[in-house]
Amino acid sequence: MKQQFNNHGVAKVQFRILALPESLLAIETNAIRRNFLSWMEANFALTTSQKFQLMTMPDDLQNTLSQAIANSYELGKAVQFFKETTSKDDQPDLKDIVINGAETMADLNSTSRTAAFVGQLAINIRYKVNM
């Protein structure tokens, strides 16, 4: 069942993924890396605006983000996600998206995952107020 792309829906998807056995987790993380947009569409009931935003996301950001999310899940870590408002207010030109830790998490390899402390990937979506 697809979840809403909000705090509750993201938490449900992450809980399901982090509870998977290792073999199924590998399938899930490979899907995230292979085609992030398809994975998002398969897991979330995205609005037209949200789909457009994902489709127009720069390729390098999409690659970094998908790698970082997949690495987080492989480490057994949820992505800290906070979306400030509901999807009815979801206007591309009125939001700030703050992503912390994506480059660090995306650059992890199997050696550094076990040898070093790894921070947490955080995604915060804040909406600007119309005046």
C-alpha positions, 0 to 999 in steps of 0.5 A: 500500500502506498503511503502519503509523502508526509512525516507519518507515511515516510516513517511507515515506509522506513519502518517496513524497510528497516525490518526487512531481512538482509536479502530483501533489504538488498533488493530494496536498496538496489531499487533505490539506487537504480531508479529513485523516482520509480522507487518513490512512486512505488512507495508513496502516493505522490501528488502531481507537484511532487512527481514533477519536483522529483523528475526535475531534480538535478541528476547529481542531487538525485544520485547523491540522495538515492545513494545516501538513503540506500546506505542509511538503510543498509546501516540500519538507520532511518533517515531523519525526515520532517515535512512541515506542512500538508501536501495541499500546500506543496508548491515547488516555488514556496519551499526550502529543502534542507538536506544534511549529511547526504554527501557523507552518507553517499560516499560511504563504502563497505570499509568505512561503514564498519570502521567509522562512526557515521552520522545521520542523513536528515531531510527537512522540508519547510514552506515559506509563508505567502505575504 
